[in-house]
Amino acid sequence: MKKRLAILVLIVIVISSVVYFRKANNKPVTSINKAGIVQAVEVNITSKIAGKLSFLCCDEGDSVDKGSVIARLENNDLDALIKQAEASVQRAAADIETAKAKREAARAAMEEASAQLKRKGELLKAELVSRSDFDIAERNSSTAAANYKATLSGLASAVAARNEAEAMLSVRKAQVLDTV
């Protein structure tokens, strides 16, 4: 217990001395002058991706500042992959427009088939058309509704493909940044 108290008192004295000397000099302590040997720290440097060096700023043993670009990797292949990803985004956007057009055509066909079914139903009640004509109109209406639902799935698939293409483009652009 006495040992702990002695250590605590010693720490308070050291902190008080530092505060006193800082205020007495009215300058913050920014450097320490001592005699001795400074040893350099060796750092192994690796890149996130494999590649061929296109630029190296310094030789082994040279000092460098933190955050400095010391090497670049060739990124010709990555540039081609970015262009490919951009083309995929454009193709996906065109597929979305095609899917939207198909959806509208299917919606119009579904509405027409539904109207035909309604007319055939009224004519069937009045016994002006046969039951088989009504059945055909009913099948056509069901088929048109199914086609419309299929176009909705096609549109959702096209949107997902575009999102995937945009994500791949982002990955490729990030890989280019990793070449620095």
C-alpha positions in Angstrom: 0.0 0.0 0.0 2.8 2.4 0.9 4.6 1.5 -2.3 1.5 2.4 -4.4 1.1 5.7 -2.5 4.8 6.5 -3.2 4.4 5.8 -6.9 1.3 8.0 -7.1 3.1 10.8 -5.3 6.0 10.5 -7.7 3.8 10.6 -10.8 2.0 13.7 -9.4 5.4 15.4 -8.9 6.6 14.6 -12.4 3.4 15.9 -14.0 3.5 19.0 -11.8 7.1 19.7 -12.9 6.3 19.3 -16.6 3.3 21.7 -16.3 5.4 24.2 -14.3 8.3 24.3 -16.7 6.0 24.6 -19.7 4.3 27.6 -18.1 7.6 29.1 -17.0 9.0 29.0 -20.5 5.6 29.8 -22.0 6.5 27.5 -24.9 5.4 24.0 -25.6 8.1 21.4 -25.6 8.5 20.6 -29.3 11.9 18.9 -29.3 14.3 17.2 -27.1 18.1 17.6 -27.4 19.8 14.4 -26.4 22.9 12.6 -27.5 22.5 9.1 -29.0 22.0 7.0 -32.1 18.9 7.2 -34.2 18.0 3.9 -35.9 16.0 3.9 -39.1 12.9 1.8 -39.4 12.8 -0.6 -42.3 9.4 -1.0 -43.9 8.4 -3.7 -46.4 6.2 -2.3 -49.1 3.7 -4.3 -51.1 0.9 -3.4 -53.5 -2.7 -4.5 -53.2 -2.6 -6.0 -56.7 0.0 -7.7 -58.7 1.5 -5.9 -61.7 4.5 -4.5 -63.5 6.2 -1.3 -62.2 5.8 1.6 -64.5 7.4 4.2 -62.1 9.7 4.0 -59.1 10.7 7.3 -57.4 13.6 6.2 -55.3 16.2 3.6 -54.6 16.6 1.2 -51.7 17.8 3.1 -48.7 16.4 6.5 -49.7 14.2 8.3 -47.3 10.6 9.1 -48.2 7.9 11.2 -46.7 4.7 9.7 -45.4 2.0 9.6 -48.0 4.4 10.0 -50.9 3.8 8.1 -54.1 6.9 5.9 -54.4 5.8 3.6 -57.2 3.1 3.1 -59.9 2.0 -0.1 -61.5 1.1 -0.4 -65.2 -2.6 -0.2 -65.6 -3.2 -0.7 -69.3 -5.1 -3.9 -68.7 -7.2 -2.2 -66.0 -8.0 0.6 -68.4 -9.3 -1.9 -70.9 -11.4 -3.6 -68.1 -12.8 -0.2 -67.2 -13.9 0.4 -70.8 -15.4 -3.0 -70.8 -17.3 -2.3 -67.6 -18.5 1.0 -69.0 -19.8 -0.7 -72.1 -21.6 -3.3 -69.9 -23.3 -0.4 -68.0 -24.4 1.2 -71.3 -25.6 -2.2 -72.6 -27.6 -2.8 -69.4 -29.1 0.7 -69.7 -30.2 -0.1 -73.2 -31.7 -3.5 -72.1 -33.7 -1.6 -69.5 -35.2 0.6 -72.2 -36.0 -2.4 -74.3 -37.6 -4.1 -71.3 -39.7 -1.0 -70.6 -40.9 -1.0 -74.2 -41.8 -4.7 -74.0 -43.6 -4.0 -70.7 -45.7 -1.3 -72.3 -46.5 -3.4 -75.3 -47.5 -6.3 -73.0 -49.6 -4.0 -70.9 -51.5 -2.7 -74.0 -52.0 -6.3 -75.2 -53.3 -7.3 -71.7 -55.7 -4.4 -71.6 -57.0 -5.3 -75.1 -57.4 -8.9 -74.3 -59.2 -8.0 -71.1 -61.6 -5.7 -73.0 -62.2 -8.5 -75.5 -63.0 -10.9 -72.7 -65.4 -8.4 -71.2 -67.2 -7.9 -74.6 -67.3 -11.7 -75.2 -68.8 -12.2 -71.7 -71.6 -9.7 -72.5 -72.2 -11.3 -75.9 -72.2 -14.7 -74.3 -74.9 -13.6 -71.8 -77.0 -12.3 -74.7 -76.3 -15.7 -76.5 -74.7 -13.8 -79.5 -71.4 -15.8 -79.3 -70.5 -19.4 -78.6 -69.0 -20.6 -75.4 -65.9 -21.6 -77.3 -65.4 -18.0 -78.5 -65.6 -16.8 -74.9 -63.2 -19.5 -73.8 -60.7 -18.4 -76.5 -61.0 -14.8 -75.3 -60.5 -15.9 -71.7 -57.3 -17.8 -72.6 -56.1 -14.8 -74.6 -56.6 -12.6 -71.6 -54.8 -15.0 -69.3 -51.9 -15.4 -71.7 -51.6 -11.6 -72.1 -51.6 -11.2 -68.3 -48.9 -13.8 -68.0 -46.8 -12.1 -70.7 -47.2 -8.8 -68.9 -45.9 -10.4 -65.6 -43.0 -11.9 -67.6 -42.0 -8.5 -68.9 -42.0 -7.1 -65.4 -39.5 -9.9 -64.5 -37.5 -9.0 -67.5 -37.4 -5.4 -66.5 -36.3 -6.3 -62.9 -33.6 -8.6 -64.4 -32.3 -5.8 -66.6 -32.2 -3.4 -63.7 -30.3 -5.9 -61.6 -27.8 -6.4 -64.5 -27.3 -2.7 -64.7 -26.6 -2.5 -60.9 -24.2 -5.4 -61.3 -22.4 -3.7 -64.2 -22.2 -0.4 -62.2 -20.7 -2.3 -59.2 -18.1 -4.0 -61.5 -17.2 -0.6 -62.9 -16.7 0.8 -59.4 -14.4 -2.2 -58.6 -12.4 -1.7 -61.7 -11.9 2.0 -60.9 -10.8 1.2 -57.4 -8.3 -1.3 -58.8 -6.8 1.5 -60.9 -6.4 3.6 -57.7 -4.6 0.6 -56.2 -1.9 0.9 -58.9 -0.5 4.0 -57.2 
